[in-house]
Amino acid sequence: MQGGLVFIGLSTRKMNKKEFADVVVCAEQFGAENGVRFSADAQEAIRLAEQYKDQLLKVA
């Protein structure tokens, strides 16, 4: 990705919890690779997405 919009094929509003957690984790990975500094709230969302990702696989 070189900036701009990224189309993921589904509105985040229509995603289930597992799908949205995947988006959050991907965004964090991109940010880590590109020197992005996330706010404390964003860091907490990333932590929760990673923490519960395995559990969400079971219900998705």
ZITADA-V483811 format. One record per residue. N is the residue number from 1. RES is the residue in one letter. PHI is phi in radians with two decimals (999 if undefined). PSI is psi in radians with two decimals (NA if undefined). Layout:
# ZITADA-V483811
N_RES_PHI_PSI + N_RES_PHI_PSI
This chain:
# ZITADA-V483811
1_M_999_2.39 + 2_Q_-2.10_0.59 + 3_G_1.61_3.08 + 4_G_1.50_-2.87 + 5_L_-1.44_2.57 + 6_V_-2.14_2.08 + 7_F_-1.62_2.19 + 8_I_-1.98_0.11 + 9_G_1.48_-0.02 + 10_L_-2.71_2.39 + 11_S_-1.11_2.36 + 12_T_-1.05_-0.47 + 13_R_-1.13_-0.48 + 14_K_-1.70_0.02 + 15_M_-1.37_2.62 + 16_N_-1.43_3.10 + 17_K_-1.09_-0.71 + 18_K_-1.16_-0.76 + 19_E_-1.09_-0.74 + 20_F_-1.18_-0.66 + 21_A_-1.05_-0.68 + 22_D_-1.07_-0.72 + 23_V_-1.11_-0.76 + 24_V_-1.08_-0.78 + 25_V_-1.12_-0.73 + 26_C_-1.09_-0.72 + 27_A_-1.10_-0.71 + 28_E_-1.14_-0.74 + 29_Q_-1.08_-0.79 + 30_F_-1.03_-0.81 + 31_G_-1.06_-0.75 + 32_A_-1.09_-0.65 + 33_E_-1.32_-0.28 + 34_N_-2.13_0.31 + 35_G_1.23_0.42 + 36_V_-1.32_2.37 + 37_R_-1.81_2.01 + 38_F_-1.56_2.59 + 39_S_-1.18_2.93 + 40_A_-1.07_-0.69 + 41_D_-1.11_-0.74 + 42_A_-1.14_-0.70 + 43_Q_-1.08_-0.67 + 44_E_-1.17_-0.72 + 45_A_-1.09_-0.72 + 46_I_-1.09_-0.81 + 47_R_-1.04_-0.78 + 48_L_-1.16_-0.71 + 49_A_-1.07_-0.76 + 50_E_-1.20_-0.70 + 51_Q_-1.11_-0.72 + 52_Y_-1.76_0.03 + 53_K_-0.99_-0.80 + 54_D_-1.09_-0.70 + 55_Q_-1.16_-0.64 + 56_L_-1.20_-0.49 + 57_L_-1.05_-0.58 + 58_K_-1.29_-0.46 + 59_V_-1.82_-0.21 + 60_A_-1.40_NA
